[in-house]
Amino acid sequence: MSIRTKTRRLRAVGAIATAAALTLSGCGAITSGNDGAAADGSFHLADYIQERIDAGEPLRIKLSYHDPSLAFATPISEGMERAGEELGADVQLIGPTGGDAAKQVSELQTLIQQKSVDALAVSSASSDALKPIIAQAYDAGIPIISFNTDNPDSQQMGFVGQDLKGSGQSQAEELVAALGANASGKVVVFSLDTGAGWSHERFSGFEAGLEGSKLEIVGPVNVGNEPNAAYNTVESTMAGQSGVVAIAGLDCCSTTAGAQWIQQSGNAGAITMVGFDLLPSTADFVENGVVTFTISQNPAEQGFQAVKVLYDFLTNGTAISGVDTGAQFITKENLGEATVEG
């Protein structure tokens, strides 16, 4: 069954809930003369940031990504740089290679202590690990949001990115449509980091999307982000399974690993492969019919909007609200119109 080409805007629940609380009389207000949060929890912009704004100095906005070595970071950086050029902001993508949460926290602590940043956007490798540092930035009077991966239980002032649970549910629903409503068998789910909050969110959505079907979920299976190791994990996992009708990747790396196994094992057309993101290799797999569809979360727009939301807050007093960058289903039919990520 063919996949219907579409672009679906998904409501970012965490972002909307946060935005509702950010009015100009509350957390969204820019109040100077105090460094950090007041006793009532409202946000007070740090004096040094206000002084830089008053002096007309370029705003230093940094995006802390949980692993800049990932190919997905490239379009995020491109969007960030575009926003910096358009707005006249000093922007930089930072973060630890390999997704080390402790190193990410340490790097952010240094920026806060040295007062070398005017606004922050963070993508958490570990939601729990970053909650204290998000609170520390907020209390220090540094505007801070999350992007790419949400951290709704923290003191983030907004979220820019895809509704993770909603996108996982949409992926599963489209998979059911591709297989047919009466399809039965196993669906093996892979993730590069099953312990990450974003993975939990996306997988819970995937489970919800398969409710009522005859399909059985196996996983999620952790593959890591090293390509050879990821492929070997997929290969060993599939060797122990029978009756598999589909593989679902919850991210860029597990998608390419799963697709590579399908191609090399000669299962293209026999096992349906669906995934996330549109790396160059994923685009090739879509073009060659190995991947039925993949879902783009528009990383370039995430980088751009993360900068813009913070810049508008500081320069215009615009209340911070969430930005849902949506979910675009990429198939062979609309691949030529899509932007490759990386």
Buried (B, 14 or more C-beta within 10 A) or exposed (E): EEBEBEEBEBEBBBBBEBBEEBEEEEBBBBEBEBBBBEEEEBBBBBBBBBEBBEEEEEBBBBBBBBBBEBBBBBBBBBBBBBBBEEBEBEBBBBBBEBBBBEBBBEBBBEBBEEBEBBBBBBBBBBBEBBBEBBBBBBBBBBBBBBBBBBBBEBBBBBBBBBBBBBBBBBBBBBBBBBBEEEBEBBBBBBBBBBEBBBBBBBBBBBBBBBEEBEBBBBBBBBBBBBBEEBBBBBBEBBEEEEEBBBBBBBBBBBBBBBBBBBBEBEBBEEBBBBBBBBBEBBBBBBEEEBBBBBBBBBBBBBBBBBBBBBBBBBBEEBBBBBBBBBBBBBBBEBBEEBBBBB
